[in-house]
């Protein structure tokens, strides 16, 4: 999708090293990707991401497969998105 990102994170508690809460992981991703996008675009402080994020804990294989299907099929819904604009022909 051109205006948002979906992902599935597996957070394990059995690995060594420093742990970050989910908000810290998302914040770090947004910070690093924003800096990279601005560097590639030659801009210095463009806002790339919305302020918040939506999360959902997947508690079963059925729930995981439902979300995987949603993510796989989501690009086909782009024309119905409120932010959609048809490309210039």
C-alpha positions in Angstrom: 0.0 0.0 0.0 1.4 3.4 -0.9 0.1 5.1 2.3 0.6 2.5 5.1 2.5 -0.5 6.2 1.5 -3.9 7.6 3.7 -6.3 9.4 3.8 -9.2 11.7 6.4 -9.1 14.5 7.5 -12.2 16.4 8.8 -11.0 19.8 10.7 -13.7 21.6 11.6 -13.6 25.3 14.3 -16.3 25.1 17.0 -14.5 23.3 19.9 -12.7 25.0 20.3 -8.9 24.7 18.5 -5.7 25.5 14.8 -5.8 25.1 12.6 -2.9 23.9 8.9 -2.6 24.3 6.8 -2.6 21.2 6.5 1.2 21.1 10.3 1.4 21.2 10.6 -1.0 18.3 8.1 0.9 16.2 9.6 4.2 17.1 13.1 3.0 16.2 11.8 1.7 12.8 10.1 5.0 12.1 13.2 7.0 13.1 15.6 5.0 11.0 13.3 4.8 7.9 12.4 8.5 8.1 16.1 9.5 8.1 16.8 7.1 5.1 13.7 8.3 3.1 14.7 12.0 3.7 18.3 11.2 2.7 17.1 9.5 -0.5 14.7 12.4 -1.3 17.1 15.1 -0.5 14.9 16.5 2.2 15.8 17.2 5.8 12.8 17.0 8.0 9.7 15.8 6.0 7.2 13.9 8.1 6.9 10.3 6.8 4.8 8.5 9.4 1.6 9.2 11.3 2.1 9.7 15.0 0.6 6.5 16.3 0.3 2.9 15.2 -2.3 0.1 15.6 -1.3 -3.2 17.1 -3.1 -6.6 17.7 -1.8 -9.6 19.5 -2.2 -12.8 17.5 -3.1 -15.5 19.9 -3.7 -18.5 17.7 -2.8 -20.0 14.3 -6.2 -19.1 13.0 -5.8 -15.5 14.0 -2.3 -15.4 12.4 -3.6 -16.9 9.1 -6.5 -14.4 9.1 -4.1 -11.5 9.4 -1.7 -13.0 6.8 -4.6 -13.2 4.4 -5.6 -9.6 5.2 -2.1 -8.4 4.5 -1.8 -10.4 1.3 -5.1 -9.0 0.0 -4.8 -5.5 1.2 -3.2 -4.0 -1.9 -6.2 -5.0 -4.0 -8.3 -2.6 -1.8 -6.2 0.4 -2.6 -8.8 1.9 -5.0 -11.3 2.0 -2.2 -9.0 3.8 0.2 -10.1 7.4 1.2 -6.6 8.6 0.2 -6.6 6.9 -3.2 -6.1 9.1 -6.2 -6.0 7.5 -9.7 -2.6 7.9 -11.4 -2.4 10.4 -14.2 -2.8 8.7 -17.6 
